[in-house]
């Protein structure tokens, strides 16, 4: 017998077309909704479910760090991001890849399941050129492509969520049941949000994202060695191993050694073109 998944609390985010942070607030406050999907309660998380979870995770992040209202910069970020995503082994996701800039000055980036990737303006201030940006975005794309965020969901939570939403086709939910459903979905979302925003991915996942991201940037025609340049510059400035999500990255020296080994197998590599550097400087020049 087929069962119905009523997926609640899906936040309708269109990035980067959000008109204002105020609009986002209204969306968050009225986000309890329903989408009918036919599925088995005990099945693995599907691409469409991953997409909706990722949107809710993105909304959680944006509620803390608002979107930067800079259409030109967001458009530029998406052009670079989509280029490296197309070079990955997962060039398409259920809802597509979307990139946006946040107002936070913390040098960080967040890869949400399904393909929403958020970059703090503080990180853009430390990046020197488009090739470094491409390498960093490729690293985040690798987290999405390899579904690192989905691994953060506790199996017990997803099973419990499936139990609450499983029912006969056409069944009606009471307000109490909808409230419980929304709470269980929120638990799932917070598992991932905590991983993305606070604890960070495992060192193994980060090493995987470093290696894969370098290959994606190279395949897209960028100079993947700029990732090494960025990490070394951050380490010299004392920013290479901070607290928070970045603390889960391997130590800078270990990352550099691993990336150099990866780079040695990617010859010939592209070079950092001045026109791309000029393009980057022009795009981020007005970020305060």
C-alpha positions, 0 to 999 in steps of 0.5 A: 500500500502506498503511503503519503509523505506530508513534508511540512515546514518547507521554506520557499526560498528563491535565491538570489531573488529574495527582495529583502530580509523582511520578506524572508521573515514573513516567509519563515513565520508562515512556513508551515505548509504541505507538499504531497509526495508518495514514498515509503516511510523507511526509505533513504532520503531522496533527492527531492527530500534532500532539496527541501531539507536543504532549503529549510537549513538555508532559511535557518542560516539566513535567519541568523545572517541576512542576505546581502542585497547586492544583485550584481554580486550575487549574479557574479557568484552564481556564474562562477559557482554554476561553472564549477558545479557543472564540472563536478560529478553531480552537476545537477540536483533536484532543485539546482545549485544556488549561491548567495552572499550573506552580510556576516563578516565572519570568513565562512561559507555554508553548503546546504544539502541539495545545492544552496551554498551561502558565502559570508561577505567576510570570506569574500574580503579575504579572497584575492581573485576569481580562481580562489573563489572558484576553488572555495566554491568547488570545495562547497559543491563537493560537500553537496555532491557527496551529500555530506550534510545528509549524513548529519541526520540521525537515522532515528530522527528520519525514521520517526519523521517517516512514522508521523507522516506515513498514512493512507492516501487522502488521510487528514491531519489534525492540528496537533498532528501537523504540529508534531510533524513540523516539530519532527521535521525541525529536528531533522533540519537542526541536525544538519544546521548544527553540522553546517553552522557549528560543529562542521564536517568531519576531517575526512569529509573536509579532506574529500571536499578539498581533493574533489573541489580542486579537481572541479576547479581544474576541470572548470578551467581555473587554477586549482593551485590558488586554493593552496595559495589561499590556505597558506595566506590564511595560515600566515595571517593566523586565520588558518585554523579558527574555532567554529565550523572551520575548526573541523578542517585538517591543519593548514600544513596537512591540507596544503600537503594533501592538496599539493599531492592532488595538484601533481596529478592535474597537469597541465593546470590553468593559470590565474588570468588577470582578466578574471582577477580584475573581474573579481575585484570589480564584483566585490569592490563595493563590499564593505 
